Amino acid sequence: HAGASWRDLHVPWPWVRRLHRLRGDIASSPDAAAAIRAEVLARPGTLTIIALGPPTNVANALADPEVAAKTRRVVLMGGALDGGRLDLNFMSDRAAARALV
């Protein structure tokens, strides 16, 4: 994850490129991963994590083996699993996507 940013991506849609020129790169928050860890540990075996955006914070939270073991299920929105095209969520953090799939 270190050093990767949206500038490393090939984004074919002009409106997305314009959006990033306006906003710049926004780092993921360690607070989000900590919140996921805390909720999973407080309710072991009961939570399903649904990630509708880039999977960075989910991957950071589940890097802890105890949290991974106590998470009921993870649902990701990220494109085709058959080698087809990835969507912007998986392209945003491919290492996190690989860690979770």
N, C-alpha and C positions, 0 to 999 in steps of 0.2 A: 504494500500500500504506500510506503514512503516514497515521496517524490512524484507519484502519479497524480494527474489532474485531468480535467476535462480537455485540456490542450493536447493530451495524448490520444484523444479519440478522433476517429473519422466520423463526423456527423454530417450526413448528406442533406439534411433539411435546413435551408437558409434561416428560417425563423428561430430554430434552436441555436444556431451559431450567433445570431443577433442577440438573443436572450443572454447568452453567456458573456458576450462582450459588455453587456450592460451590468450584469450582476457580478461577474468574476467567479472565481472558484470559492466554494463554501466548504470548509473542512467538516468532516463528520464530528459528532460530539461524543466525547467519552462519557458524558452524562447520560446519553441515550443507551449506550451499552450497559452502563451501571444500573439504569432503571430496569432494563430487561432482565439482567441478572437478579436483581432484588425481587422482582415479581415472580420469576420462576422459582427461586429458592423459597419464597413465602408460600407458594402453592405447588409443591412438587407433584409432577405427573398429571397436572390438570390443565395447563395452559398450552394452547396452540398459537404459535406466532405466525401472523400473516404479514408478509413484507410486500408492499405494493410499490416500493421504490428501490433504490440501490441497496444491496444487502450488506453494506459495510458494518453498520452497528449490530446487526443480527450476528454476523460472523464473528465480530469482536466479542460479543457476549457468549457465544457458544464455543469459543476457543477454550473456555474453562470446562474441563471434562465433567465436573459436578453439575454445572448448569446444563450441559448437553444431555447428560443422563436423565435429568429431571424435567426436560422439556417434552411435552406429549408429542407435538408434531410441529413442523415448520412448513409453511406454504409460501412459495415464491412466485412472483410474476417476473419472468425473465426470458421468454422466448422458447424456441423449439429444443427439445432434448435429442433430436435425431441428427444433429449437425447442421440444422438449418440456421437461419439468421437469428442473431441475438437482438434483443431489444435494448433500449437505452439503459435500463436498469442493470443488466449484466455487463454491458459495455462500460458502464461507469466504474465498476470495480470488479474486474474479471477474477482477481485472486480471491476475493470474498465469495463470489459466485461459485468458483471451483471448490472452495472449502465447504460450502453448504450442500452442493449437489452430490 
